[in-house]
Amino acid sequence: MNYEKKHGAPFPVIEITLNHGEEICIEPGTKVYSDPTLFLKTITNAQRQKLTGGKKVGMFSSANKLMTVVQGGAPNSRLAVAPCVPGDIIELSCGNEGQWKMMAGSFLACDMGVNFEVVQSGWAGLFSGGIPICVLQTSGHGSCIVDSCGTLQKINLSGNKTIDVDVHHLVAWSAGLQYQIFRHREGGRGVVWTQTTARFTGVGSIILQSNCRTTPGV
């Protein structure tokens, strides 16, 4: 993906350049401006998978997620996109070096060679006042840009350490990491609240955000 970061945190804007026939995929509603030579079409992930030859998705997985496909109609066509919340962006590389899992609401843009499927969807901690959660996993080759709510922090695990992360602060993590989501009570001085936590083990990286969205994965 050929892009330039025009503005940084907390209100990042990236300008993407496309040549004739070149395509990328963006989150619907994130376009700031574009050249009139570009063609934009919002389709479901199931329709996109047919176009790219990606893995078939089921009716109740990532099939109904909407994505906007942008196609260049002339050399050096420009498109700018920006996250919907104040924060920052980071580029993830997908391919032989590894794949990623991410909260669905963190996706901003990707090359057409990157595909997605939902690997976890539902209510975390359903029987203890759970919260809705949606986790995507990448496949294929190319770049994927994700955004955060607040500042970004990257944590690397080497295999001999376990870390607990509040799921509201998760952006993305290496697909090879093992994780378990659970809920537990915290509090003091007469105040008690329930926190949803992801416990990670293995070798890989975790991308975190300093603030949290209202609902993980949305």
N, C-alpha and C positions, 0 to 999 in steps of 0.2 A: 504494500500500500504506500503510495507516494503522497505524503502529507507534511504540512508545516504547522507547528504550534504557534498561533498568532497571539494568544493571550494565555497567561499562566493562571495558577490558582489565586483566588478561589473561584474565578469565573473563566475557566479555560475555553478556548475556541480553537479548533483545528480546521485548516483549509486543505482539502483533498483535491488532487489533480488527477483527472482521468483522460485517457486518450480515446479515440474513436473505437467503440465496441467494448471497451474495458468496463467491468462491472464491480461494484462493491455492495455491501448490505449495511444499512444503518437502522437504528432504533427509530420507529415512527415518532414524529413530533420533535425531533432533535435538529432538523435543518434550520440554519440561520439565514443563509442566502445561497444562490446557485446561478450559474450561467444558464441562459435559455436554451443552450445546446444540449443540456442534460435531459434524460428521460427518467422519471421517477414512477415507480409502481409499487404499491403496498399489497403484499400477498401473505398467505399463511406459510408457516414453516414447512408444512407438508408439500405445498406447491413448489417452494424453493428447493426442497430436496429432490424433487423430480427434475428440476432444471439442472442441478449440479451433479446428479447421480449419486447423492449421498445415501446414507442408511435410511431405509423406510421407517417412518414414525407412526405410532399407533394413534387411534382416535383420541385417547385420553392422556397422551403424553405431551410432546411439544408441538403436535400437529397444528393446533389452533393459535399458537403464538404468532402475532403479526410482525412482519419485518418489511422494510422498504428497500427495494432493489433499485440502485442508481446506475444508469448506463451512460457512458460518454458518447456524445453525438458528433464531436469534433475534437481535434487535437487540443490538449491543455485546457479541457473544460474544468471549471472550478466549482467546488461545493464546500460549504462550511457547516460544521455541526458543533453542538455544544450540549453538555449535560443539562438536565432539568433542575438540578440542585447545586448549590455552591459546593465546590470541592476541587478535585484534581482528576487527572487521567493517567493511565499507564498502558503501554503496549505489551501484550503477551504474545510470544511466539509459539505457534502450534505446528507440530510435525514430528520428525524423527527424534528431536530432543525432548519431546514430551507433550502431553496434553494438559488441559486445565478443567477444573470444576469452578463454577461461579454462581453467585446469587443472580437470579434472572434479571433483577432490576439494575444490575451493574453493567449490562451490555450497552455499548454505544455504537460500535462499528466493526466490520470485519471484511476480509477478503472473501470472495465467493468460494474459494477453496476450503474455507472453514465451515464445518457443519455442526449442528447442535442437536442434542437430545436431552430430555428431562430424565435424570437418574433418581431424583427424589422429589416427591410432590405430595403435599398433605399437611397434616397437623403434627408438629413436633410436641411430644408430651401431651397427647390428646386427653389422657385421663387425669391430668394435673393442671387443667386450664391452659392447654397448649396454644401455640401460635402457628399460623399458616406459613409454610416454607416451600420454596421452589428452587431446586438446584439444577443447573444445566451443565453438561459436559461436552467439551469440544472434540472434534475428530477432523481428520484431513490435514491440509497444509496451508499456512499463511499467517497473517497477523490479525490479532483481535484486540480492540481497544476497549477498555472498561473504565468506568468512572466511579468516583467515590463521593460520599457525603462527608465533607471535611478533608483533612490531610490524609495522605497515604503513608503507610508504614509496611515494610517487608520484613518478615521473619523467616530465617532459614533453619530447618531442622536437619540434623545430621544422622538421626537414627537412634541416638542414645538419650533422647530427651522427649518428654511429653509436655504438651502445653494446652491449657484450657482457654477458650476464646468465647466471649459473648457473641452469639450468632448475629446480633444486630450490627456488629462491627466487622463482619466478614464481607469481603469483596470477591476474592478468588483464591484458589489454592491448587497446588500440583495434584493432578488426578491420581498419582501413585500414593498419596498420603492416605492413611487409614484414619477414620474419624467416627466418633459416636456422639449423638446428640441426646442430651438429658436435661432434666429440669431439677433445680434444687432451691430450697428456701434460704434466704439470707435476711439479716436484720439486726436490730438492736434498739434498746430504749423504747420498747413497746411497739416498734414499727417492723413489720415483716413483709417481704416481697419475694416473688418467685422469679428466678433468672434462668434463661435457656442458654445452655453452654454446649460448645462443640469441643471435644477432647481429641487432639491430633497426635498421631505417632507416625514414625517412618522417616523417610528422606524426601525432602522437597521444600517448597516455599509457600508461605501464606501471605496474602495481601490483605491488609486491614485498613479500616477507615476510622478516623477519630470521632466522628459523630455517627448517628444511626438514623436510618430511614424508619418510618413508622412501622412497616411490616417487612421482615426479611424476604428478599427475593421479589419484591414488588416495586 
